[in-house]
Each structure stands twice: as C-alpha cells, then as structure tokens.
C-alpha cells in the first residue's frame, strides 16, 4: 500500500522535458543577468579562429597550486571579434593568449546545455596593469634576495665558442642566431634546447630547457624569442624562469621581443640585447676581440724576440772583436818578451865567454908553458861544461816560452769560427743574418741559411720539434 502511495506522489510531481528545462534555465540566467557584465580570469584553451570567424576559449581561476577552481566557456563571435580587433588596434602590444589574465565584457547566457559568456569587449588596461604589478613584485623579491645581480657577476669567457641556445627550435629567432654565428667564420658549437616561448606550458618548457642546456656545460647561454605582442612575452616575466636564469652557472644573454620590450628575464640576465641577432653579434664581437688580442700579443712576442736576438748578435760580435784584439796583443807581447829574453841570453853568453877568455889569457901569462897547457886544458874543459850548461839553460827557457806561446795560440785557434766549421760544426741563420740558437726561433715555412766549412746550404722549415727542457738533465 505504501509503495502505491509513493508512486502516486512521484506521478503527481511535474516532469520537465529537456527542451522545457533548457528554456527554463535560459530564462533564469537571462533574468539573473539582464545586461552585459565584466568578468576577469585567465585565458585557457584558446583556439584559433575557425572557418566561421568565431573564437572560443575558457576563462578560469586558479588556486595557489595553479589548478583551476572555476571555469566558464567564452565565445567571441565573428562580428564581435571584428569590433574587438578594431578597438585593440590602438594597443599593438596586446594579444589574447593562453595564461594571460584579462577583463572582458559579455552576455551571460545558457546555450546548448551550458552557461557561457558571449564576449563583446576586452579591457587591455587591466591586463597591462596586472602584468606591471606582478612584474614589479617579482623584481622586488629577486632584488631582496640578491638574485638580480647574481648572473651578471659571472665573467663572460674570452672565447665563448660553446653556445647554449634556448628558444623555439625552427623559429625565426633560432634561424637568425644560427645564421649569424655560422657566417662569422668562427668555430661556434651551438647546443639548441627547444622550448615553448608563449602560451600555456611555456614557463615549464623554458625551465626544462634551461636545466637541460646547463647540464651540457656551455660557455654561455642565449635565451631568445622573436618579436610579438607584449602579452606574448608573459612567460619571460615568470618568477620561476627568472630564478632559473639567475642560478645558471654560466652567463645568460637574452634577446627577447622587440627593441622596446623588457622582461624580468632581461633584468636578471648577464646581458640583455635588443634582438636575437644582437645576441649572436655580441658573441661574434667577443671572439673577434679575443683573436685581435692574441694576434697583438704574438706580434709583441715576435718583436721582442727579434730585438733580443739582434742585441745578442751585436753583443757577441763585440765580444768576438774584443777577444781577437786582446789575443793579438797578448801574442805580440809574448813574442816581444821572448825576443828580449833570447837577446839577453846571447849577450850574457858572449859576456861570460869573453870574461872567461880574458881570465884564461891572464892565467896563461902567469903560468909556465907546461903548467899553462895543463891548466888550459882544465879551463877548456870547464869552459866547455859552462857552455853546455848555458845552452841547456837557454834551451829550457826557450822551450818554456815556446810552450806558453803554443798555449796562447791554441786558445786563439779554439775561438776561431773557421776551425769549428772544419771540425763539422755549422752555423744556421735566417736570411737576414740573425743566428738561430733554438727551435723556438723559427716558424714553419721560414727560409734558413746554414754555413759549413766549405759552403752554405739554403733550406725551408717544414717541422719544428721543441725539446723538453728537462731532457738535458736526464
């Protein structure tokens, strides 16, 4: 009985048809929102203009974990879209894009079983104001933590040839950077890390690309994106992206958007350039400057080496001439002293012989013939002995003088370059007469002249092997 009564009650309740219920909801919504309203939220799922000229997307709110807490569908029909585009002509830096917070005007209506907003206008001032406030807040936070200057404190390498490139691979910005580096003629090695640079997911994609390129140990990282509306660059105002740039272990150079655009990533980077091409030009100029410094340093080394070698040649020539002069003087003095000693010996011998003859004659006059003959014989013997002793002494003195003279002559001969050449030595010099003393004095392709005992040999340097200084003591 109870079941029959319950079924009777259910049958008495009004049952809506689907169309009837939809019409009722439509009337309720129209009654609750009789005129257009302003609503703000974040664009999500923006789809390109379809064939009919309409644009569809969702407007949502997110909680602190970035998850959507509420969402409404938005329809921008063709006629309204054309009007909105005309109004936005005065705001060339504004574009509708995923992830962008906007304030739009529209009619709230129920269609096809769902409530949506039919958009008729948008407020760019609200969006730019929100972006500016958020950007200023991020910069203040990073400055308080000392992160604005962190990457700028890193030194740009003198030869930044290993380049990390974070951008959308295949984009015009990517092509411009690669073309500029390739046409420079320098040996750049580019590590491309592909990343989304606008829309939903761009922030996470940029973070992944920065981490990936850092693991490959580049000398410098270029973070670039081509021109576009200011609202297309919101990913580069992200606090997380800015922190990643500030924490990079190598300098980060940015080239984002147009010349008038400045993002938070630009503020924390090592250097901010106006365009992607300008980023590449900065690296080319750095490498060219390093090459110029290297060439200037090498020219200085060559100049100093040449001057030092020339000075050493002149000093050696002066010492050789001084040695020859002193040797000639020493030989002349030795000859003079030897001639003097020989003359003294002859004079002494003559004097002693004359004195002996005189003494013999005096003695002969005092002696009788017999005794005189005996004494004369004895005197003759003593005279012969004295003469023999005198000549032996003279021979020894002469031999000593000859030995000294031979020693001096030997030292002079040892210093004679002609004798060194005759023993198999040679002298090698450059074509302008500078002596070559070390393998480091010549370069490949240089012409050399080698002087031998009986002529000269001309040669060209094809290879240079510089010995380890430690080899001389092994």
Secondary structure, 3 states (H helix, E strand, C coil): CHHHHHHHHHHHCCCCCHHHHHHHHHHHHHHHCCCCEEEEEEEECCCCCCCCCCEEEEEEEECCCCCEEEEEEEEECHHHHHHHHHHHHHCCCCCCCCCCEEEEEEEEEEECCEEEEEEEEECHHHHHHHHHHHHHHHHHHHHHCCCCCCHHHCCCCCCCCEEEEEECCCCHHHHHHHHHHHHCCCCCEEEEEECCCCCCCHHHHHHHHHHHHHCCCCCEEEEEECCCCHHHHHHHHCHHHHHHHHCCCCEEEEEECCCCCCCHHHHHCCEEECCHHHHHHHHHHHHHHHHHHHHHHHHHHHHHHHHHHHHHHHHHHHHHHHHHHHHHHHHHHHHHHHHHHHHHHHHHHHHHHHHHHHHHHHHHHHCCHHHHHHHHHHHHHHHHHHHHHHHHHHHHHHHHHHHHHHHHHHHHHHCCHHHHHHCCCCEEEECCCCECCCHHHCCCCCEEEEEECCEEEEEECCCCCCCCHHHHHC
